[in-house]
Amino acid sequence: MICRGIRGATTVEEDTPEAILRGTRELLALMIRLNGIESVDVCSAIFTTTRDIVSQYPALAARQLGWMDVPLLCGHEMEVPDSVSMCVRIMVHWNTDTPQDEIHHVYLKEAQSLRPDQSLASEIDMDELNRWIDEQLANLAEGV
């Protein structure tokens, strides 16, 4: 088993804790579901935001999805002219036997412009994904 990186990015509508957590949960949940990630196989994860996002740590979304023992780190992206704004990025370091070319990287909303070749917009059942997220949040609230 080796460590592989999985990338993802999304944008949020506004710099509020609710919007940041909602957008980050959707992104991370989709990364988890598409790749079959179990938290016990995750070495660590890095969450970054553009500098216009400051009201919440996006890594809290991982805790809300049950990643209690995974080392998490947050930071800001470089400021590059004309880059995507209001953007959350994730890099998950995952112990897996999955070949590199079978890993699904996820780019949502305006962040699709970062990697148009990785766009999944037409393949996503967001209602089903949000039901799964709600189950994870309920499990956390119940202490499961």
RADAMO-V812011 format. One record per residue. N is the residue number from 1. RES is the residue in one small letter. SS is DSSP state (H for helix, E for strand, L for the rest). Layout:
BEGIN
n: (N,N)
res: (RES,RES)
ss: (SS,SS)
END
This chain:
BEGIN
n: (1,2,3,4,5,6,7,8,9,10,11,12,13,14,15,16,17,18,19,20,21,22,23,24,25,26,27,28,29,30,31,32,33,34,35,36,37,38,39,40,41,42,43,44,45,46,47,48,49,50,51,52,53,54,55,56,57,58,59,60,61,62,63,64,65,66,67,68,69,70,71,72,73,74,75,76,77,78,79,80,81,82,83,84,85,86,87,88,89,90,91,92,93,94,95,96,97,98,99,100,101,102,103,104,105,106,107,108,109,110,111,112,113,114,115,116,117,118,119,120,121,122,123,124,125,126,127,128,129,130,131,132,133,134,135,136,137,138,139,140,141,142,143,144)
res: (m,i,c,r,g,i,r,g,a,t,t,v,e,e,d,t,p,e,a,i,l,r,g,t,r,e,l,l,a,l,m,i,r,l,n,g,i,e,s,v,d,v,c,s,a,i,f,t,t,t,r,d,i,v,s,q,y,p,a,l,a,a,r,q,l,g,w,m,d,v,p,l,l,c,g,h,e,m,e,v,p,d,s,v,s,m,c,v,r,i,m,v,h,w,n,t,d,t,p,q,d,e,i,h,h,v,y,l,k,e,a,q,s,l,r,p,d,q,s,l,a,s,e,i,d,m,d,e,l,n,r,w,i,d,e,q,l,a,n,l,a,e,g,v)
ss: (L,E,E,E,E,E,E,E,E,E,E,L,L,L,L,L,H,H,H,H,H,H,H,H,H,H,H,H,H,H,H,H,H,H,H,L,L,L,H,H,H,E,E,E,E,E,E,E,E,L,L,L,L,L,L,L,L,L,L,H,H,H,H,H,L,L,L,L,L,L,E,E,E,E,E,E,L,L,L,L,L,L,L,L,L,L,E,E,E,E,E,E,E,E,E,E,L,L,L,H,H,H,L,L,L,E,E,L,H,H,H,H,H,H,L,H,H,H,E,L,H,H,H,L,L,H,H,H,H,H,H,H,H,H,H,H,H,H,H,H,H,H,L,L)
END
